[in-house]
Every structure is written in C-alpha cells, then in structure tokens.
Amino acid sequence: MTKNRNRMASESGSLMADVVIVGGGPAGLSAALWCTELGLGAVIVEGGPDFGGQLLRIHNPIRNYLGFKAATGRQMRDHFVAQVADCDFRRLVNISVTEIDFGKKIVTLGDSEKLNARTIILATGVRRRRLEIEGETEFHGKGILESGAKEQASVRGKRVLIVGGGDAALENALILSRHAKSVTVVHRRPELRAREEFVDAATLDPNITFISETSVTRIDGVRSVEFVELKNSASGGRLKVPTDFVLIRIGVGPNSDLARGMLDLDEQGYIIVDRSCHTSVEGIFAAGDVALPLSPTISSATGSGATAAKASYDWIYKQIRL
C-alpha cells in the first residue's frame, strides 16, 4: 500500500476506497486520522450538516477527556476538525447512507452514488430515545427542550417537567432548578438510576420534586406545551400535570439500523465487536458508541476509531498477501 492512496480509482462509475467510514463523530474522525497516518485512502460519510456527532449536543464543560478540557462539545469538535484539516481523506457531509452491502462492501449514498470499499468502519453513534407518544413531535421546539444547559435562560420563572431517572435527567434538573419556578422529575422505575452524586444533590434541592413508577403518556397544549398526562405503573392511575416545558432524557439507542439482520447485534441493538473492533462479517469494523454500550465516552470513541483503522490496515494487508 502506498502513501496518498486517497487518489482513489473509479470503477464502473463507482469510487473505490481502502476504507469507507460511516459517521463523522469522534470515532469516525479518529478513524479517518489514523487511516491517513497509515497511508489508507479513506472516505468519511456524515449524514448531518457538519462533523461532530453527539459532541454538538453537549453544552456543558468537558473535563474528562485526557489531553485538554473544553467549554462545550462544539469547542472540542472544533479542535478535532482542526486537527484533521490537513489529512488526506475525502469528506462527504450532509449525505445519508441508504444501504450497505456488507458482503461486497458497497455503500450506497442518498444521491445514489456507490462507494466500493476494501473495508468499512461503522461509526454511526447513538441517538436519543424517544417516548413515542402523542405530542412529542408536534411540540418539538414549542415547549419541548433540546438541552437544559443550552436553554436554561428560557425557563426562568417557568415550570419544567423532566422525563428520566439517569445521570442526564438529574444533571439537567440541577441546572434548570437554578432558573425555573419548579422542576418535576418523572421516572418509570421505583428508584433513580443516576450516580449517587446527582441523586444526593437533586433530592436535597427544594425546587426539585420526584414522581416515581410513572410514565408520561401524552404531551398537550394549544400553541405550546401546557400539560402532560401521566400514568402510574403500580396503580394504573392517571394524572394531568401542568407544565410549561418538557425535557426528555430517557437514554440513548444505537444507530445500527443499517446493520440489522446483517451483522450480529446484542439485545439492545449495539453492534457486537471483538477487541480489534471486527464485527461478525469479515472486513467490517465498528467503532464508537454504536459498539460500546458499556463506555459511551469521547475517550472510548477516539480510541476505538484508531483501533478500527489499524485493524482495517492489517486486514487489507492480509488480503493483499493471500
């Protein structure tokens, strides 16, 4: 393999690359960086309008990434993008991947272009889980908050209801409690799942109240959110709770739809990989949150992206020698 392999050949109108990386978050960018370092011709495909993935949804300071701290996820994303600015790989942004033939290693894009690859790295990350209830879509941006940290000024003097019982739910409750008239946390389990530090702080906050063993069944209002309907899982009783804002934090799920039925997934839909980030199909690798349910961190994402790139290099070299 030679340096600057990114002068990729066109075969039957389709692009041939050593590696096609699907996803432009920390794992995908790390994989692209290491592909360049190893002399592999790579294409990175990002379905959103910009690189960064979940980093663009982090509005709090990041202090647990070894090497440097960042005021927000966007600041860290900007650092990553600047670092790969001179790397020799093809960048495709705001283009979806509609299908992947894992056997033939062909990636079909939303504009019908086909990318032929020697290996593929899936770095598609995760997405926030939805309640899938009436009003969730209709009131998006009309009382349903995207981020507590980002939108804390808008809740000043208002009532906020947060759905979820994990770290993200309670961290946002503590942030919004400083500005809101009241914060109510609704969670479906008898006990909170958040870390002890968040539970202790939130339960001591007089502005935060909890409703346990309860699900939100409907979000409603006229022009914006005015109330939610709740259902107690133990008694079956229903209740209407007035609120001005709703924040949904019920965890995340993997973006593994393209792999479903093609690669081995666990019960939650995460892609199963070995220590080299190899999936159940030869020459197909997965990195970052889509394959790391135990450690969905920026550090794990960048590390696994590098591992997947190195494993791709070794796999390609092995094929050439056969």
N, C-alpha and C positions, 0 to 999 in steps of 0.2 A: 504494500500500500504506500502511496506517495503523499507527500505534503500537498496542501491545496487541492485535495480531491474534490473540493466543492465546485470545481469546473465539471458539473455533473452532466452525464450524457443523456440525450433524448432518445428513447427507444419507442418507436411506433407512436410518436406524438406524446409519450408519457415521460416524465422525468425519472431518472434513475439516481438514487442516492444510496450512500452506505447506510445511513440511519435516518429514519423519519421519526421525529419526536412529536407526539401529540399532547399539547398542553404547554402553556408558557408561564407557569408559576415558578417558584424557586427550584423545584425538581427539574422541570424542563429546561430552565436557563442553565442550571448546573450541568445537566447532561450535554447541552449544546456547547458550553465552555470546554468541557473535557473531550468532546468529540473533536473540537478544533485542536486541542492540545495533543491529541493522539493522531492527528492527520486524517481524520474521517470526514467525508463530505456529508454534512447534515442539513436537514430541513426541519425547522420547528414551526408547527401549525398551532395558532392560538385562535379560538373561536370568538373571544371577546375583542373589544376595540383596542386593547392595549395589553402588554405583558404585565404579570404580577399575580394573577390568580387571587387567592384569598388575602394576600397582603393588602390589596386595595380596599378590603373591608375591615382592616384593623386601624382603629382611630385612637388607640391607647399607646403609650410608650412601650417599646420592646426592649427588655433588659436581659433576656435570657438567651440571646444569640452570641456565642463566643466570638469575639473579634471586635465588635462595635455595638453600640446601642443606637436606637432610632426613636425619634419622637412619635412616629406613626409608621404603619405598614407601608404607606406610599413612599416615605423617605427611604426605607430600606429597599423597596422596589427600585427606586431611582438609583441607588448605589449599585444594585445588581445589574441593572440595564447599562449603566455607565461602564461597568467592568467588562461586559461582553461587547461593547460598542465596536471594538476593532476585531472581534472574532469573525472568522471566515465561515459563516453558515447562512443559509437562506432563511429569511424571516417572512412568514405568512401570517398576517394579523386580520382579525375580523372575518375569518373564513372558517366555516364549520366543516367537520369531518362527518360525512353521512354514512360511510360504510368502510369496513376494513376486512379484506380477505387475508386472514392470518396465515393460511397455508401458503398462498402465493406471495404474501407480503405486498399487497397493493392497497393503498389508502386512497379512497375516493373523496374528493372535496365537494363542497356545496356548489361550486361553479362547474362541476363535472370533470375537473382536471383530475388525473390519476397520477399518484406518486408511487413508483416502484422502488422498493427498498430491499437491502440485504438484511437489515434488522429493523425492528420497530420498538420504540420505547413509549409506553403509555404513561403519561404524567398528567392525567386528567383531573386529579384532585378530588375535592368533595363539594357538595352543595348543602345549603341549609335545608333542614327538613321542614316540610310544611304541615300544617294542621289538616289541610284538605277539607275545609269547612266553608259554609256559606259566608260570604262577606270578606274572605281572606284576600281574594283577588280584587274585588270591587273597591275596597277601601285602602288598597296599597297607595301610600303617599297621601292619604286623606285621613290620617289618624293612626295608621299602622306605621310604626317607626322602623327605619332601616338600621339605625345604630344609636344606642343610648349615648355613647361618648360624643358622637358627631352632632346629635340633635338635642343635646341636653338643654340648650337655651330655649328651645321651642316649648318645653313642658313646664316652664316657670308658672307656678300657681295653679297647675292643672292636675287632674287625676290620671295616673298611669297604672295599667294592668300588665304584668309581665307573665308570660306563659313559659314554664320550665322550672326545673329544680337543680340544674347543674351549675358549674362554675360561671358560665357565660350569663345565665339568668341572674344569679346573685350579684355578680360583679356589676352588671348593668343596673340592678336595683339600688346598689350603694351609690353609684354615680348619679342616678336620676333623683334619688332621695334628697340630695342637696338642693334641688331646684323645684321639684314637684310639690304640689299640695299634699299628695299622698301616693304611695306605691303599694300595690297589692300583687303578691306573687302567687300564682295558681299553679299547682303541680299535681300530677296524677298519682304519685306514689305516697305512701304514709310518711316516708322520710325523705329529706333532701339528699341529693347525690353529690352536692358540691363539696369542695375541700373545706376542712374544718375552719380555716381562717376566714372564708367567706361566710360560712354558716354562723359563726360566732358574731361577726361584725353585723350581719344583717338582722339576726334575732335580737340584738341589743339596740338596733336603730328604732326609735319610737315612731318613725314615719313609715316603716315597712310592716305590713301585715301579711299573713300567710293563710292560704286556703288549700288544704291538702286533700288527697284522694278525690280530686275533682278535675274534670276535663272541660275545656271550652268547646261548645258545640255550635256557636254562631256569633258572628260579629255584625252589628247592625247600627243604623243611624239614617240620617237623611242625606246631608251633603258630606258629612264626615262621621267618624265613629262617635256614637253616643252611649252604647251599652254593649255588653256581651252576655250571652246566655251560658250558664254553667250547669253541669250535671255531676252530682256526687256519685262516685262509683260504688260506694258502700250501700247507701240508702236508695239511690236512684232518683233522689230529689233534684228538682231543677230550680234555678235561681237566676234573676236578671240583675246584673251589677252595672250601675252607671260608670262610665269612664270616658275620658277624652282621648286617650292614646293607648295603643296596644303594642307591645314588643314581644315577638315570638322567638324564643330561644330553646328549642327542644332537640338540639343536637344537629349533627350533620350526617349525610349519607354519601357513599362513593359515587362518582361519575363513571360507572362501569357498564352503562347500557350497551356500548359498542362491543363489549366483551361477553355479554350474557349469552350463554349457550355455546360459546366458542372457546373460552378459557375457564379454568377451574376458579370458582369463586367460593368464599365462605358463606355462612348463613346470612350475614348482613350485606352481602354483595361486594365485599372487598376482594380484589384480585389476589390470589394466593401465589406467593413467590418464594424462591429459595434464598439462600444467603447471598447469591450473586444477582438477585433481582430477576431471575429467569422465571417465566411463567410456565404453564403446562404445555405450551407449544414451543417447539424449537425456534430459536432466533427471535422470540418475542419477549420483551422485558417490561417491567412496570416499576415505577419509582414514585416516591412521594406519598401523599395522603391516601390515594386510591388503593395503595397496597400496604399501608402501615396504620391499621386501626389502633394499635397499642400506643403509638407515638406520633400523633399528627402535629409535629413541630417543624419549624423552619429548619432547624439543625438536621433533623432526620431527613427532610425532603432534599436538602442540598447534598447531604452525604449519599443518599441512595441514588440521586441523579448521577453523581460521579461514579458510583459502583456500576450502574446500568450502562454507562458509556464505556467503562473499561471492560465489562463483560461482553458488550457488543463487539468491541475491538477483538477480543480473544476469540469470539465465536466466528467472526468474519475471517480471521487469520486461519482458524482451523479449517474452514470450508475451502479456502484457497489451497491449502496443503493437501486436501483429500484428492 
